[in-house]
Amino acid sequence: MDQAFEEKKRKILDQLSAPDDAYADLSPKGSVDEAIRHLISDTNRVNGLVTTSSCSGRVSVFLEGRRKDGLSVTHNADGDEATTTAGPGGKGGGSWLYVSHEAVGMPAEHEDTYFHSLFGLASRSSDQPIPDGDALRYARFKFEPMILHILARSLQDAQKVLSAALSAGFRESGAVSIVPTRAKETMPTVAVRSSGLMFDAPVGLCAPSGLVMSIVTEAYLRHLVSIANDRFRVNSERTERFKSALLDQFSLCSLKELGGREKVEDAEARKTRKRAEGLKVQEESRFQKSEPMPAVDISEIGNIFRETH
C-alpha cells in the first residue's frame, strides 16, 4: 500500500509543481488559490498525506443554467464542478458572473451602481415589475468557505487529519473510502469542510431575452458583500487553526521539519528576546566605558533563554 500511495503522491506533486500556465484544474480559477498555497505546501510535506483538491473559500455570483427535461445543473459547493441535479428553477449548465477568492473591495458610499456593474446585473427601476415564469433563471450571490481533500496513507493518518479539522471548527469534515476491499487496502480521503459559514441569496434573474436583471438594491448587494468579507476573515482564522492543529498532530512544528520555514514569534517570545538583548547592550556599554563589571546572576540569564525556547 505504501508504494501505491507514494506513486499517487508523486504524480500529484508533479502536477502541483507545474508552472501556473501549464497547470489547470476544474475550478473557475483553474489553479491552486494563493491564500492556501502555504497550507497545501505544508500538508504535502507530511509523510502519509497528499492534497487532492482544494478551494480557499470564495464569493461568487452564479447564474443558473437553462431547464432541460426537469433537470437542472447547479454549482456544487463541495468543489468547483457543475453537477446535474433535479430541482426547482432548473438550470442546465449555468455560468459564473463573478468569482473572487479574497475579500471584495468596498467602494465609496456614493457609488450607486458599483456592485451591479461588478456582478453583471442590470439595474431595475423601482416601478418595474419582476418577471415570473418557469423559464426564468436566478443569479445567486454565494459565499463558500475553505474546502480541502486530503488523501491519507492509512486510517491512522486520516484520523489525525480529521481530529485537526474538527478541532479547528470544520465541523462537517469526514472521511470516505475507509473500508478496505479484497482488491486493495484502504487509502482514505478526508474532506475538510464546514457549512456553517456558507450562505446563498438570489440577487437577480435572467429573462428569456438573456438580460440578467437585478431584483435587489445596491445597498442590499453592499450588505451581502460586507457579510461575505467578514466570513472570509473567520474562514482565514479557521484555516490557520487547522494548519497548526494538523502540524501538531504529525509533530511537524519544528523549524527543521518544515524545511526552513521561519518560525512565527509571538508577543511574549518577542518581549523576552528584547529583554535579553537589552541586558546584553547594557553590559557592552559598561565594558566600553571601562566601568567595573557588576555581578551577573547566571541563573537569571539561563531563565531568560529558557523562556525563549
C-alpha positions in Angstrom: 0.0 0.0 0.0 2.9 2.4 0.8 4.2 2.0 -2.8 0.7 2.7 -4.3 0.3 5.8 -2.1 3.7 7.1 -2.8 3.1 6.8 -6.6 -0.1 8.7 -6.3 1.5 11.4 -4.2 4.4 11.7 -6.7 2.0 12.3 -9.6 0.0 14.9 -7.7 3.1 16.8 -6.5 4.5 16.7 -10.1 1.2 18.4 -11.2 1.3 20.9 -8.4 4.9 21.9 -9.2 4.0 22.7 -12.8 4.0 26.5 -13.8 0.7 28.2 -13.5 0.3 28.5 -17.2 0.7 24.7 -17.5 -1.4 23.7 -14.6 -5.2 23.6 -14.7 -8.0 22.1 -12.6 -11.8 22.1 -12.7 -12.3 25.4 -10.8 -13.2 28.7 -12.5 -9.8 30.0 -11.5 -8.0 26.9 -12.8 -5.2 26.7 -10.3 -4.4 26.5 -6.6 -5.7 29.5 -4.6 -2.9 31.8 -3.4 -4.5 32.1 0.1 -3.8 28.4 0.9 -0.6 27.7 -1.0 1.2 27.6 2.3 -1.3 25.1 3.7 -1.1 22.9 0.6 2.7 23.0 0.8 3.0 22.2 4.5 0.4 19.4 4.2 2.3 17.8 1.3 5.5 17.8 3.4 3.8 15.3 5.8 4.7 11.7 5.2 1.4 9.8 4.6 -0.6 12.8 3.3 -1.2 14.5 -0.1 -3.8 17.1 -1.1 -6.0 16.1 -4.0 -8.3 19.2 -4.4 -8.8 22.5 -2.7 -10.6 25.8 -2.6 -9.5 28.6 -0.1 -13.0 30.0 0.1 -14.8 32.2 -2.4 -17.6 34.7 -3.1 -19.4 34.3 -6.3 -22.4 35.3 -8.4 -23.7 32.2 -10.3 -26.3 32.2 -13.0 -28.4 29.1 -13.1 -28.5 27.2 -16.4 -31.4 26.5 -18.7 -34.1 24.0 -17.7 -34.0 20.7 -19.6 -36.3 17.8 -19.0 -37.0 18.8 -15.4 -33.3 18.5 -14.5 -31.0 21.4 -13.7 -27.3 21.9 -13.4 -26.2 23.7 -10.3 -23.0 24.7 -8.8 -21.5 22.1 -6.5 -20.5 23.8 -3.2 -18.1 20.9 -2.4 -15.8 21.6 -5.2 -15.7 23.6 -8.4 -17.7 21.5 -10.9 -21.2 21.8 -12.0 -23.3 18.7 -11.4 -26.7 17.7 -12.8 -29.4 17.6 -10.2 -33.2 17.6 -10.1 -34.6 20.8 -8.6 -36.8 23.9 -8.9 -35.8 26.8 -11.2 -33.9 24.3 -13.4 -30.6 25.4 -14.8 -28.8 23.3 -17.4 -25.2 24.4 -17.3 -25.0 27.8 -15.6 -22.3 30.4 -15.7 -20.2 32.4 -13.4 -20.9 36.2 -13.4 -18.3 36.9 -10.7 -15.8 34.9 -8.7 -13.3 36.0 -6.1 -11.1 34.0 -3.6 -10.5 37.1 -1.4 -12.5 39.8 0.3 -14.2 42.2 -2.1 -13.2 45.8 -2.1 -15.8 48.3 -0.7 -16.4 51.4 -2.8 -17.4 54.8 -1.6 -21.0 55.1 -0.4 -22.0 57.4 -3.3 -21.2 54.8 -6.0 -24.8 53.7 -6.6 -24.2 51.0 -9.2 -20.7 49.7 -8.3 -21.8 46.2 -7.3 -24.4 45.9 -10.0 -21.7 46.5 -12.6 -19.2 44.3 -10.8 -21.6 41.3 -10.7 -23.0 41.8 -14.2 -26.5 42.8 -13.1 -28.7 45.2 -14.9 -30.4 47.7 -12.6 -34.1 47.6 -12.3 -36.3 50.7 -11.6 -38.4 50.6 -8.5 -41.7 50.6 -10.6 -40.5 47.9 -13.0 -42.2 44.6 -12.1 -40.2 41.4 -11.6 -41.0 38.9 -14.3 -42.2 35.4 -13.4 -42.5 32.1 -15.2 -40.8 28.7 -15.5 -38.2 29.9 -18.0 -36.6 32.3 -15.5 -33.2 31.6 -14.2 -31.9 33.1 -10.9 -28.5 34.7 -10.3 -27.3 33.8 -6.8 -24.8 35.5 -4.6 -22.8 32.8 -2.7 -20.2 32.6 -0.1 -18.4 29.2 0.4 -15.7 28.5 3.0 -12.5 26.6 2.5 -12.7 23.0 1.5 -9.7 20.7 1.2 -9.5 17.0 0.3 -6.5 15.1 1.6 -5.6 11.5 0.6 -4.1 9.6 3.6 -1.9 6.6 3.5 -3.7 4.9 6.4 -6.7 5.1 8.7 -4.4 6.3 11.5 -3.2 9.2 9.3 -6.8 10.0 8.3 -7.9 10.1 11.9 -5.2 12.7 12.7 -6.4 14.9 9.9 -10.0 14.6 10.9 -9.2 15.4 14.5 -7.3 18.5 13.4 -10.2 19.6 11.2 -12.9 19.2 13.8 -10.8 21.0 16.5 -10.3 23.9 14.1 -14.0 24.4 13.5 -14.6 22.5 10.3 -17.5 20.6 11.8 -18.8 18.9 8.7 -15.4 17.2 7.9 -15.4 13.5 7.2 -13.6 10.6 5.6 -14.5 8.3 2.7 -13.0 5.0 1.4 -12.3 3.9 4.9 -13.3 0.2 4.4 -10.7 -2.0 2.7 -11.8 -4.1 -0.2 -10.5 -7.5 -1.3 -8.6 -6.0 -4.2 -6.7 -3.4 -2.2 -6.2 -1.9 1.2 -7.8 1.4 2.0 -6.4 4.9 1.4 -9.0 7.2 3.0 -9.7 10.6 1.7 -10.6 13.3 4.3 -12.8 16.2 3.3 -12.0 19.2 5.5 -15.1 21.4 5.3 -17.7 23.5 7.2 -21.1 24.6 6.0 -21.7 26.9 8.9 -20.2 30.0 7.1 -21.9 29.2 3.8 -24.8 31.3 2.5 -26.7 31.8 -0.7 -29.1 34.6 -1.7 -30.9 35.3 -5.0 -30.0 38.7 -6.3 -31.1 38.6 -10.0 -32.8 36.7 -12.7 -32.3 36.1 -16.3 -35.3 36.5 -18.6 -35.7 34.6 -21.9 -34.1 37.6 -23.6 -30.8 36.8 -21.8 -30.7 40.0 -19.8 -29.7 39.4 -16.2 -31.8 41.8 -14.2 -31.2 42.7 -10.5 -34.0 42.0 -8.1 -32.3 43.8 -5.1 -31.0 47.2 -4.4 -27.3 48.4 -4.4 -27.5 48.8 -0.7 -28.5 45.1 -0.3 -25.6 44.0 -2.5 -23.3 46.1 -0.4 -24.7 44.4 2.7 -24.2 40.9 1.3 -20.6 41.8 0.4 -20.0 43.0 3.9 -21.2 39.7 5.3 -19.0 37.8 2.9 -15.9 39.8 3.8 -16.5 39.1 7.5 -16.8 35.4 6.7 -13.6 35.5 4.7 -11.9 36.7 7.9 -13.4 33.9 10.0 -12.6 31.4 7.3 -9.0 32.5 7.2 -8.7 32.2 11.0 -10.1 28.6 10.9 -7.8 27.7 8.1 -4.8 28.8 10.1 -6.0 26.9 13.2 -6.4 23.8 11.0 -2.8 24.1 9.7 -1.4 24.5 13.2 -3.5 21.6 14.5 -2.5 19.4 11.6 1.2 20.0 12.1 0.8 19.4 15.8 -0.9 16.0 15.1 2.0 15.0 12.9 4.7 16.6 15.2 5.9 18.9 12.4 6.1 22.2 14.3 9.9 22.5 14.4 11.7 24.8 12.0 13.9 21.9 10.7 11.0 19.7 9.8 9.2 22.5 8.0 12.1 22.8 5.6 13.5 26.1 6.9 10.2 28.0 7.1 10.7 30.9 9.5 9.0 30.3 12.9 6.5 33.0 13.8 7.4 34.8 17.0 4.5 35.6 19.3 4.3 38.7 21.5 5.6 37.0 24.7 8.6 35.5 22.9 9.5 38.8 21.4 9.3 40.6 24.8 11.6 38.0 26.3 14.1 38.3 23.4 14.1 42.1 23.6 14.8 41.8 27.4 17.8 39.6 26.8 19.1 41.9 24.0 18.7 44.9 26.3 20.8 43.2 29.0 23.5 42.4 26.5 23.6 46.0 25.3 23.9 47.3 28.8 26.8 45.0 29.6 28.6 46.0 26.4 28.1 49.7 27.2 29.5 49.3 30.7 32.5 47.5 29.3 33.3 50.2 26.7 33.2 52.8 29.4 35.7 50.8 31.5 33.3 50.7 34.4 33.6 47.9 36.9 31.6 44.9 35.7 28.7 44.3 38.0 28.0 40.8 39.2 25.7 38.9 36.9 23.3 36.3 38.1 23.9 33.4 35.8 20.7 31.7 36.8 18.7 34.8 35.6 20.3 34.6 32.1 19.6 30.9 32.0 16.0 31.6 32.8 15.8 34.2 30.1 17.0 31.8 27.4 14.8 29.0 28.6 11.7 31.3 28.3 12.5 31.9 24.6 12.5 28.3 23.7 
